[in-house]
Amino acid sequence: LFGTKNLWRFILIPGNTDLIKQINETRVLNIIRQKVSISRVSLAKLTALNPSTVTDIITRLTDQGAIEEVGMGNSTGGRKPQMIRLNPKSFLYAGVYIHKHVYCILMDIYGQVYSKMDFLLSDPEKLTLSNIAVYIRKVAEQAGVPISNLRGIGMGFPGQVDSQYGIVKFAPHINWQNVAIKEFLEKELQASVFVDNGMKATALGECWFGAEKGLSDFVLLNISDGIGSALVINNRIYRGLNQQAGELGHNYLLGNISPAGTNLCRCGKKGCLETVASQRAIVERFVNAAGADPETNTPDILNKIFLSWKNRKEPGCEIIDQAAFYLGITIANILNFLDPQKIIITGSVVEAGGDEFLARVLEFAKEHTFGFIDSSRVIISSLGPYRYAIGAATLGMHHLFKAGIQDNDDLELMV
Ligand SMILES: [Zn+2]
């Protein structure tokens, strides 16, 4: 009669008053957040809870400073109702994304940014846990917010992350293996810390703050120094057995007729998508072919390559056309295989290439997609370069707002 999930819910809830309290509180918080401001009466209706239960929860949350009164609402016959809302200052989160380039942000539950900073690591392999604690203290100090006022600190790392225990299993860019960052930072900063793979965190950030809200099935495709992706299927981040789902950059696409100048992939194999369409590959191939000065910084070279592509000048023209072709094939494969609502594209390559480059990619995608595709299904992310830090901060928000609602499944997005 019941699926395992429903049975679990059925057995667990009646015996555990703390859990019921938590579930009800989360439900109230979620509805207030979604409605931005709401009256107590509407809240009781929407939560389907007993009005006295709602009053108790609101009293408790108001005492904690989590909820505040915000003017009168419209009357529906009687006197005007007092409206309440979440106090944004009570829902502050820090987010840090660690790559060769570090992004830090401090923001509230509604996406208001209080401070941010980003910088290049001079020697990524020398990065320590204490360095990261310093970054967090700095971004909090810039915002004038004590660490103790933060509801959570989120961390995103490229590579393999055990999100449950907050351990960075393998992050080759900073040469970390099995680093228990959650444990360290929670002790050091006396705050709740959440850790996940950077792409998966960024997908959460898109759910909460991206231009396309309410997506339940989408793919985030990041084309930067490397190529990675995150899958959200039926409102859940799909992780795979080894938490490795989404490694699209290492799809074997180039075969035995690899374009000239494509080398061995950093994964040790040949023919990966990354060896032709990542920023690293594009810049390397251009530098090799044009003899450009390798001292010139990468964003400048990338812009130069796209300029030569737009003017149909070699060698940039062929290099970018080939990148667009293989990205087009990849997008067609995603559409054919998963049929998601959207593919959201991020990363330095599309940022440098812009709409013109995306249009070229989509031309190739259309040639290889089964059936009709509407171009609006593939979009460039609206979150900008801080998207990784926003995603990291969202890890903490996600944790609070789904707490207690899901059965034994901690991956529901609840947006
Ligand atoms: Zn590879």
Residues whose N, C-alpha, C, O or C-beta is under 5 A from the ligand:
A	BS01	ZN	G249 H250 C265 R266 C267 K269 C272
